[in-house]
């Protein structure tokens, strides 16, 4: 989004996931609930392998994440996705004290 509150065109093509005070919206059809998110993650994992050879993943640390595409499940558009404020969220309920993802 533009800092100056620009038009809707400034808000589309956003390739980031919403924070705790935000949500996704398709400006094409109005969808607020169904999206296909394609992303690549790079992680470091602690594996503990039992005597039978089956690994159990313990701690997982996300090193990097890149959102490649967000598409509306209803109309299929990926060029009309925007991040908007959630009106139903109480800012005091955020346990991190921030609205960053």
N, C-alpha and C positions, 0 to 999 in steps of 0.2 A: 504494500500500500504506500501511497505517497504521503509524506508528512503533512502536506497542505490539504489533505482531504480531497484529492482530485476526483475526476469522474470514474465511472465503473471500469473503463478501459485500463486505468492505472492499477486496478486491483486484480485483474485476471492474469493468468500465466504464472501464478505464484507457485513455486515448487518447494514448499516447506510444509511441514506438518503443523497443525494448530497447537498453540499453547493451552494451558489449563483454562484460560479466560476467553478462548476463541473456539471456533468451529469452522468446518468446511461448508461451502455453499456453491451450488452450480447456478451461475447467473443465467444460464440458458433455459433451464426448466424449473428452477427453484428447489431442487433436491437438497435436503439437509442431512440425510441419513445413510446413503449408500454410495460408496466410492471404491474404485479399484486403485490401490496404491502400489506402484512398482518402486522398489528401493533396493539398494545394494548396501550391505553392512559388512564391516570388517571387525572381527571380534577376537579377543583373547579369552580362552576358556581353560579352566582347571579341570582336568579329567582324572578320575580315580578309576582304575581298572581292577575289577574283582578277579579272584583266582580263576573263575570260569572264562575270563576274557571279555566280559561285557563291560563297556565303559559307562560310567555315570558322570554326567557333567555337573560340576559344582558351580563355582563362581564364574560368571560371564562378565567380561568388561568390554563395552562397546568402544572401539578405537576410532571408528569413522562410520558415517552413514550418509548416503546420498540418495535423495528422492529423485527418481528418474521421470516418473509420470504419475499424475493423479487424474483419473477419468471418472466421470459420472456414470454410475451403474444404470441409471434410468435412461438417459439420452445418449450416452457414449462420448460426450464431448470432453476433451481434455484442455481445450482452449478457453473454457468459461469458468474454471474453478477459481474461487477466491476464498481467502481467510477472513472471516467476519467475527465480530465480538459476540460472545454468548451472553444473552440478556438474563439467562436463568442461573447464573453463577454468582455466588456471594464471594467477593474478593477475600474476605476473612477466612474462607474455608480452604484456601490454598495452603497446604502444609509447608511448601517451600518458601512462601512469602514473596514469590516472583511470578510473573506470568510467562516466563520463558519455558519452552518445551523441555 
